[in-house]
Structure formats: C-alpha cells, structure tokens
Amino acid sequence: MHRDDPSPVYVTNPGGGCRLLLIGDHAGRAIPSGLDGLGLTPADMDTHIAWDIGVADLGERLSARLDACFIRQTYSRLVIDCNRRPGAPAAMPEISDGVTIPGNLGLDAQTQAARRAEIYQPYQDAIAAELDRRAGRPTILVSLHSFTPVMQGFVRPWRMGVLHRDDSAFSNRVLALLQRELGDAAGDNQPYRMDETDNTVPLHADPRGLDYLELEVRQDLIAETSGQDEIADLLARLLLAAIRPG
C-alpha cells in the first residue's frame, strides 16, 4: 500500500461506555492505489459486491445513540474480505455475484500475504485491542452487515435478519424483539445462516466467551440518511432492551 492510502481501520468513540462493541467487516469500499481499482468500474464499486451499503453510516449513528465504540473496515471486501478466514478462496474472490474481479485473478501467495498483513490484520488487531481493554467488563460483540434486496433474481422479503449458531442468548432476545416489531420480515438466520464461512465473530467472541449478534439490514432501508436515522432509532431501542431483558 502507498503511504497516502487510508488506514484500514476507522474507530469511532473508542472506549465507549456501552457494553456493545460494534464492528463493520464490510463497511468500506476503498481500494489501495496500487491495485488500479481491481480492474472494476465505479458502477461496480457502488454495488453490494464491493461493500455493505449503509453500514458505515448506520454504525456511526448507533455509536452516537448508544455511546458504543464502532470499529469498521475501510477497504472493500473485494480487496480482502475480513469476515472470511485467511486463505479461504472467498477472502479474495475472483468472481462475486457473477462479476469477474480482474485484480484478483491468479493472485500469488506473496500478494495474498501482503493484503492480509496490510488490511486484514490491522482490522482484527484493533478489535482484539479494544476487547483486551475491556477485560473483566461485560461486552457483547455486534457485527453489522447489510444485504442486497434482490440476489440472483430472488426478491428477499426480510427487512432485517439475525445470524447465529443457536448458541447466543443475546441474538435470541434481539430476534424476538425484531419479530415482535416486524413479524415475518425479521429473518431467523436469513438471508444467510451463520456458519463456518463467518470469521470475525468466532475469532474474537469464542476464545473470550463473549455473547454476540450478527445483524443483517436490507440495503434499501439504510441507503439514505432518513432511513439510516429511522433504523438506528429502532435498533438502538431494541438493542438496549435486549441488554436489559425483562
């Protein structure tokens, strides 16, 4: 990476008082200047293949409403997907939702290692450092994501979804609250199921014995400022209620 390229990590409200630690694996869409845009067009970089649309702004709003720390990735998931295990083919995909990524074709081991060292590792290290500072303090890891309303021709009916592994009391409480508000538009392990492809939550929550939430919000709901404010208000209320059940 060039010295003028942005930092791979952006931290809002470090040390925030809320017990929720917010993270955004796919919040950014920057590309290091030396990668020539990965051979993609600006229009490609505006779509869901490049980033989780709306998550950066949603996370900032939740951080302010909750007094929570928010740690987000600056670079596009196409450069390296921080929610995939190092070495997994999907970490630097050659094709995403039918779009070929020219800058990822035939990457050698040295190039892959450089991306991990320059982008993936600083992001994960920042999360680990914040969790280390909170040692002994109750913390719940909240991973914010967004999903495209239509995928491979299928119109997704959910407004939000909670991804989990049937091992999270906090996720269960948030899901119940969302279902009370949204009915069937709140997805249980929809539009994805949390499984072995997920990296960041298991990497940090499991060794520390932390509860977690992996939350998906449909992108059209948070693509604009008004929607971001509306969803942030709703989520702040429900997340606080889930922290203090009963």
Salt bridges, closest charged atoms under 4 A:
ASP4 OD2 - HIS2 ND1 3.68
ASP25 OD2 - HIS145 NE2 3.57
ASP46 OD1 - ARG29 NH1 2.61
ASP52 OD2 - HIS26 ND1 3.45
ASP52 OD1 - ARG77 NH1 3.07
ASP52 OD2 - HIS145 ND1 3.11
GLU60 OE2 - ARG72 NE 3.40
ASP81 OD1 - HIS26 NE2 2.58
ASP81 OD2 - ARG77 NH2 3.72
ASP97 OD2 - HIS48 NE2 2.89
GLU130 OE1 - ARG133 NH2 2.65
GLU130 OE2 - ARG134 NE 2.96
ASP132 OD1 - ARG208 NH2 2.97
ASP166 OD1 - HIS164 ND1 3.56
ASP166 OD2 - ARG193 NH2 2.99
ASP167 OD2 - ARG165 NH2 3.15
GLU181 OE2 - ARG237 NH1 2.81
ASP188 OD1 - HIS164 NE2 2.59
ASP206 OD1 - ARG165 NH2 2.82
GLU214 OE2 - HIS145 NE2 3.66
ASP220 OD1 - ARG218 NE 2.65
ASP229 OD1 - ARG61 NE 2.81
ASP229 OD1 - ARG65 NH2 3.43
ASP233 OD1 - ARG65 NE 2.68
